[in-house]
Amino acid sequence: MKTFDYNIILIGFMGTGKSTIAKKLSYMHRLEVVEMDEEIVRRQGMSIPDIFAEHGEEYFRNLETELLRDLQSRGGKVISCGGGAPLRAENVSLMKQNGRVVLLTATPESVYERVKNGKNRPILNGNMNVEYIASLMEKRREKYEAAADVVVATDGKVIWQICEELTQALKKG
């Protein structure tokens, strides 16, 4: 039996652990995982940097909204959102229709360490440093916090601790 009949929607800045936590939660609670970025890449047949380069950020953000709309028909999923998805009010409204929104947080230093070798981060192109990451995180913080039903810090914790903390917070309501 599934522990959750609604969707668990993971939001947060890139590198806060959304994909990793989604996989573990899926295993723990027998939930389907939807990686929004991967699903968009599959549907478009091109990488995120290519989508940004060819069509621009607004086009990509529209794809996120369309996918969120598609995902609300049923529960029982862990949805790992791209870092920009909760910046649109419409997206947050869609997330809350059939899910609980969990914000994963980390320090700018942790985020930098986790993403510094990645090539799939068009928002950080030419700005792969702690200062830029901190500034962008601060710009997004208010919208992230406003969207969240639960907030879980990921710094200094192992995956199972984060999942257990998140599960307990969701069960409390």
C-alpha positions in Angstrom: 0.0 0.0 0.0 1.2 3.5 -0.8 1.8 5.8 2.1 0.7 8.9 0.1 -2.2 9.1 -2.3 -1.3 12.7 -3.4 1.8 13.8 -5.2 4.9 14.9 -3.3 6.3 17.8 -5.2 10.0 18.6 -4.6 11.1 22.2 -5.2 14.3 24.1 -4.5 17.3 25.6 -6.1 19.4 23.4 -8.3 21.8 21.1 -6.3 19.6 20.9 -3.2 19.0 17.2 -3.8 15.6 17.0 -5.5 16.5 14.2 -8.0 18.3 12.1 -5.4 15.6 12.5 -2.8 12.9 11.7 -5.4 14.5 8.4 -6.2 14.8 7.4 -2.6 11.2 8.5 -1.7 10.0 6.5 -4.7 11.7 3.4 -3.4 10.6 3.9 0.2 6.9 4.6 -0.6 6.4 2.8 -3.9 5.7 6.0 -5.8 6.3 6.8 -9.4 9.0 9.4 -10.0 8.7 12.1 -12.5 11.8 14.2 -13.2 10.3 17.2 -14.9 13.6 18.2 -16.6 14.1 14.7 -18.0 10.4 14.5 -19.1 10.7 17.8 -20.9 14.0 16.6 -22.6 12.2 13.4 -23.7 9.1 15.2 -25.0 11.2 17.9 -26.9 13.9 15.5 -28.1 16.6 18.0 -27.1 18.7 18.9 -24.1 17.8 21.8 -21.7 20.8 23.9 -22.8 19.6 23.4 -26.4 16.0 24.3 -25.6 17.3 27.5 -23.9 19.6 28.3 -26.8 17.0 27.6 -29.6 13.8 28.7 -28.0 14.7 30.8 -24.9 13.9 30.5 -21.2 10.2 31.6 -21.6 9.5 28.7 -23.9 11.1 26.3 -21.4 9.0 27.8 -18.6 5.9 27.2 -20.7 6.9 23.6 -21.1 7.2 23.3 -17.3 3.7 24.7 -16.8 2.2 22.4 -19.5 3.8 19.3 -17.9 2.6 20.3 -14.4 -0.9 20.6 -15.8 -0.5 17.0 -17.3 0.7 15.6 -13.9 -2.2 16.7 -11.8 -4.7 14.1 -13.0 -3.7 11.6 -10.3 -1.7 11.2 -7.1 1.0 8.8 -6.0 3.9 10.4 -7.7 7.1 12.1 -6.5 7.6 15.0 -8.9 11.1 16.6 -9.0 10.7 20.1 -10.3 13.3 22.2 -12.1 14.6 25.0 -10.0 12.6 27.7 -11.8 9.2 25.9 -11.8 7.9 27.5 -8.5 8.7 31.0 -9.7 5.4 31.1 -11.6 2.3 31.5 -9.6 0.3 29.3 -12.0 2.8 26.5 -11.5 2.5 26.7 -7.7 -1.3 26.7 -8.0 -1.0 23.5 -10.2 1.4 21.9 -7.7 -1.1 22.4 -4.8 -4.1 21.0 -6.7 -3.1 17.4 -6.1 0.0 17.5 -4.0 2.1 18.7 -1.1 5.0 20.9 -1.9 8.3 20.2 -0.2 11.1 22.8 -0.4 14.6 21.3 -0.1 17.3 23.8 0.9 21.1 23.9 1.0 23.7 26.6 1.5 25.2 28.3 -1.6 28.5 26.6 -0.8 26.8 23.2 -0.8 25.0 23.9 -4.0 28.2 25.0 -5.7 30.0 21.8 -4.6 27.2 19.7 -6.0 26.8 21.5 -9.3 30.2 22.8 -10.2 31.1 20.0 -12.6 27.7 19.8 -14.3 27.2 20.9 -17.9 23.4 21.0 -17.8 22.8 24.2 -15.9 22.1 27.0 -18.5 21.1 29.5 -15.7 24.7 29.3 -14.4 26.5 29.6 -17.7 29.5 31.8 -17.1 28.5 32.3 -13.5 29.6 29.1 -11.8 30.6 30.6 -8.4 29.3 30.8 -4.9 28.5 34.5 -5.0 26.3 34.2 -8.1 24.6 31.2 -6.7 23.9 32.9 -3.4 22.5 36.0 -5.2 20.2 33.9 -7.4 19.1 31.8 -4.4 18.2 35.0 -2.5 16.2 36.3 -5.4 14.2 33.1 -5.5 13.9 32.4 -1.7 10.6 34.3 -1.1 8.8 32.5 -3.9 10.2 29.1 -2.9 9.1 29.6 0.8 5.7 30.9 -0.2 5.1 27.8 -2.3 6.2 25.3 0.3 4.0 23.2 2.6 7.1 21.7 4.2 10.8 22.9 4.3 13.7 20.4 4.7 17.3 21.5 4.9 19.7 19.0 3.2 23.1 20.2 4.4 25.0 17.7 6.5 22.4 15.0 6.3 22.5 11.6 4.5 19.7 10.7 2.0 17.7 8.5 4.4 17.7 11.2 7.1 16.3 13.8 4.7 13.6 11.3 3.4 12.6 10.3 7.0 12.4 14.0 8.1 10.3 14.8 5.0 8.0 11.8 5.5 7.4 12.6 9.1 6.6 16.3 8.3 4.1 15.2 5.6 2.4 12.7 7.9 2.0 15.4 10.6 0.0 17.4 8.0 
